[in-house]
Amino acid sequence: MTDELETYLATTADRRLASYLEFLRIPSISGQPEYAGACREAAEWVAGQLTSMGVEHVEVAETGGHPVVYGDWLHAPGAPTVIVYGHYDVQPVDPIELWETAPFEPFVKGDRVIGRGSSDDKGQIHIHLRATEAILATRGALPVNLRFVFEGEEESSSVHLDAWLEANRERLTADLAVISDSGFFDGNRPAITVGLRGICSVQVDVRTTAVDLHSGSFGGAVQNPANALAQIIAALKGPDGRIRVPGFYDDVVALTETDRAAFAALPFDEDEYRTALGLPALVGEAGYSTLERRGSRPTLDVNGIWGGFQGAGSKTIIPAHAHAKISCRLVVDQEPSTIFELLRAFVLEVAPPGCSVEVQDLGGGRPSLTAIDHPATEAAARALEATFGAAPLYIREGGSIPVCASFETILGLPVVLLGFTPPDDNAHAPNESMSLPNHETAIRTVASYWDELARLPR
Amino acid sequence: MTDELETYLATTADRRLASYLEFLRIPSISGQPEYAGACREAAEWVAGQLTSMGVEHVEVAETGGHPVVYGDWLHAPGAPTVIVYGHYDVQPVDPIELWETAPFEPFVKGDRVIGRGSSDDKGQIHIHLRATEAILATRGALPVNLRFVFEGEEESSSVHLDAWLEANRERLTADLAVISDSGFFDGNRPAITVGLRGICSVQVDVRTTAVDLHSGSFGGAVQNPANALAQIIAALKGPDGRIRVPGFYDDVVALTETDRAAFAALPFDEDEYRTALGLPALVGEAGYSTLERRGSRPTLDVNGIWGGFQGAGSKTIIPAHAHAKISCRLVVDQEPSTIFELLRAFVLEVAPPGCSVEVQDLGGGRPSLTAIDHPATEAAARALEATFGAAPLYIREGGSIPVCASFETILGLPVVLLGFTPPDDNAHAPNESMSLPNHETAIRTVASYWDELARLPR
């Protein structure tokens, strides 16, 4: 990194923090229809930033859902072209009562910025915006060609992104996709994520009568949708942690001895992990370690469940309906649409009589696994080590970034997952935060990475 | 019934409807703390009515919870003394969106009054108030001695009533308790309820971490409270509809051949019942008919379940906690406190590892079974036949009126359950209603019943 860039960054820190907080104040929750306007506002905000720093062809592109923000800077002939991906949408804020302050009134506490989206993923978009701005402001040019693709539906299964990528395949020529939507493994040691789980999300709806029934007058004579739902959910997983949906594991690539050795080599203490979470015990699929369970094995979790009376005291009813949102994390080579069909069929098969059961598809994303020795991955490792002062770990993350598979499949690009948040960032939970020093260092990492990529033999 | 009474009732119908609606407008939900003021307001309203018609010793008696309204009229020497019981509290109103209008803005639609409490049980208290008023206004005296005991916690397991009855046992001398909190069996044919189920209500709370976790980063490695709760609930009942809690059936009095013949003799078409409810099938304990299941067998039903994300779309979390309200309907001779301990122990036994589970006692009530050939029951039958024009059916109802067992046990009184609502009254559900013609006829039934009781040999 040049002294000039460092001087520029040092003298613009206050303005940079202000723009970060401004971005976080927009409540761009993609999964809740009432925030559609806010999602558009966030897209416009990002587009405005890109335009003002000299990025070209900036547009807020319609997708049928929340827009994609596109922009490019293509004046580095002979250098690689990189698609930079991030998402400006965020998770819902429930349970709101556990936040220290309003989720969309971000504030600095110690060395952290607290607010919805601070790490996942507005914080990381902001890192890219400010890195690009700093390089253009100090050098007048970037060392590589960049195409920014910032979407607004990542937290809603990226419903429209694939179609948009398909439709724009011709103009999205590139050599590499860099996705900044991941984090570190342990403490503040940098990491590059080489594996991601996919996802298949469903909603199960169980219904009986038009209205709730008196549990005295009808109890024992009719099906109870909440009992039925519990029965269905309980049937999905065995006491050994194995998912009981027939065919579920058919396409799962088994761990090799090398894979298992790599997991075992990571700095990880199961007991410390358990204690930090405040859990009496860790549980999961028999025969696998905690890291293997979350990095390389598929899962099935209830994300939400509801039906009947939830207030104080008691209400003696049989609810008319009960519902659950359930998602499976998938691993290579499970296909979300196949898993949906298997899951749906099994739910209907195990559903008890006396009720109607529906399974809705809430979206899915493919799993992904990338190579550690790709030159672009190695270049990222050098940039991280130069700026964070430590070589990165290579991790297989339990989360899902469906777009990773989209860039691989639709655009045929190698993907590097370059993320900057330590694991205690509370992504998706109350009091989501990002380390401000990391935010600052990551801007230098990105600048350094573009220089590293420009130096690679073509 | 005298012509004078009939004339009085005919000329005061409008005023009577107005006072009925006025009573229904008070949102006296006993189970939700924010309505405590409304419960007291309802108690004061009833006390005011009793005082104005000439009932004596009227008081709004403190219980530690919602008050009991007491009043008596004891100027019929030599005639029996009857305790009249009803409850001025009502069920919560969820799901509010299914009501045709606001639950506490009652209105007349066709020949029905729609509003929370219209049948259960304000409507039936109102019948007694207006019957007493009419007799006193026309004759200046009642044929029997009456003690009114109207409580405000019936929908919250009558938490404080037993203690109040114990404390007032000396002054509550009587020959009979008449409880008006039940309904008809079929169509508009009158019925006397001779059996009631008891209840045992619990809340199960499953907790893991302090905050929700990202289902990608943690899924597969930690227990999911909603999955665990489903597992617990599913373990409580078998596919044969039998409750699996060890010892649960130990005190259940088995049906005799005579009991089964009585059930079989009731006018009931299972297919019609199923169709009217809009159900694909009726389900329940193997080996019993629908009427036997709801009238003579214990049950276990989830009344409400919740945990995690309930909004539109998806949210990829593992909820930090999940909860269910569960109640068992009990039959003679099951004891609620014994069932609570058995249920609690079994829930803790079947709870999966990796989470903490608590079982809260939300209250209970004993089951009850009374004699068809008691003279007071026979007198009620004569009064019903004289006013409704048909002999009553005798039914074993699935619901619970815990206070029934309290009058039997604490005061040592025989109990007659005299209720007036057809089975389509939507008690505990949206659009609760009462037939206005029944409301009117029932006032005549009550007056006639007091005359019948006064005529019994002492």
Interface residues (C-beta under 8 A of the other chain):
Chain A: S30 G31 Q32 P33 Q91 P92 D94 P95 L98 E155 S156 S157 R197 I199 S201 T208 T209 A210 V211 D212 L213 H214 S215 G216 S217 F218 G219 G220 A221 V222 Q223 N224 A226 N227 L229 A230 Q231 I232 I233 A234 A235 K237 P239 G241 L277 G278 L279 P280 A281 L282 V283 G284 E285 T290 R293 R294 R297 P298 T299 L300 D301 V302 N303 G304 I305 W306 G307 G308 F309 Q310 G311 A312 G313 S314 K315 T316 I317 I318 P319 A320 A322 H323 A324 K325 S327 R329 P352 P353 G354 C355 S356 L362 G363 E397 G398 G399 S400 P423 N426 A427 H428 A429 P430 N431
Chain B: S30 G31 Q32 P33 Q91 P92 D94 P95 L98 E155 S156 S157 R197 I199 S201 Q203 T208 T209 A210 V211 D212 L213 H214 S215 G216 S217 F218 G219 G220 A221 V222 Q223 N224 A226 N227 L229 A230 Q231 I232 I233 A234 A235 K237 P239 G241 L277 G278 L279 P280 A281 L282 V283 G284 E285 T290 R293 R294 R297 P298 T299 L300 D301 V302 N303 G304 I305 W306 G307 G308 F309 Q310 G311 A312 G313 S314 K315 T316 I317 I318 P319 A320 A322 H323 A324 K325 S327 R329 P352 P353 G354 C355 S356 L362 G363 E397 G398 G399 S400 P423 N426 A427 H428 A429 P430 N431
